[in-house]
Amino acid sequence: MENPASLAFIQKNVWDGRVPLEVVLAPSESRTFDQTDPYLISYPRVSYLPSLLPKLRAFFSSSLIEPHSQSHDGWFAFEDVPLKWHYPIGLLFDLYAGVEPATRTSSRDEDSPESGSSLPWRLTVHFSNWPDEDLVRLDADGMVMNDAFINSVKEADFLRNGTAKGIMSLSKEDSSGLWKAVEDVNLSSFQRISNTLLPPPSQPFRNVPIRIFLPLPPDAESGSLKVVQSPLPPFIPASSIQSSQSISSRSSPSMQPQTVGTVLHTLLPNLFPSRRTPVLAKPVLHGAVLPLSAPIEEVVRSSAYGDGWAYLVVRMMG
């Protein structure tokens, strides 16, 4: 396991990550049609879009055709695709924005033609005509959003520990505080609560909470997402990842850390024929390409979103 200080440093950088947004009011809901000024903001990657709705409702209030709409009536779309509000915005950005991810060998220059043309990420906000077939409705008190987040935390907790007793035994104050810390992007408050749910570094996870989002085929519905998920133990037999040219198992430990490469090769062998080198596709997390050699438990301990999940987006190469 990597030094805890290094993992904490990575986690801080993850929480400091932001996405530049340009939010426009849907022309069909605006009194001024396409002349409404956009709302510009640099928004934390770990945050969720519904948290923006009160500010957007106030900003666009004078332009709304329907003046009686409420903040929780709001929903977002990108190129006419309704965005799943229960996913953090960093994941949505990696899925839809089309910005080239950063790598270890070259940093992304947001002023370059390749990436700058897609930034800021332009979203459309609606306050009417809720897409019931695509999205669950929000409520005025924010409980739908809170419950969705906590349920996701429970799923991650169960995978890590084999039981959800940790999250279930949290006090009401800490349970609410966990979501509040994510809303406020307060890492220290988040760590105080979330660290009670994590096994200590000396104790491996039972399974590692990772979800993998696949690229959509050309004929797929634009709003659909294909997600791959499977129980992923943090260690696997060394013999399962050794080639015929490798050192013999007699001279190596019987178990070795499972890596991003072994996971992707096992679950998606057609896209990842090699465990070590990206050939056809690459995994992206928080806007950066993950090295296939990264141990999956370290990835989750340092780079999971607030709900405890690492969301990997598969991007085709070339």
Secondary structure, DSSP 8 states (H G I E B T S, - for coil): ---HHHHHHHHHHHHH-EEEEEEEE-GGGBTTGGGS--EEEEEETTS-GGGGHHHHHHHHGGGBSSTT--GGG-EEEETTEE--TTS-HHHHHHHHS----B-SSS---TTSHHHHTT-SEEEEEESSS--TTT-----TTSHHHHHHHHHHHHHHHHHHHSSSHHHHTS-HHHHHHHHHHHHHT-HHHHHHHHTTTS--TTS--SS--EEEEE---TTS-TT--EEE-----SEEEGGGT--TTS--GGGS-SEEE-BHHHHHHHH-TTT---SSS-SSEEEEETTEE--TTSBHHHHHHHH--TTS-EEEEEEE--
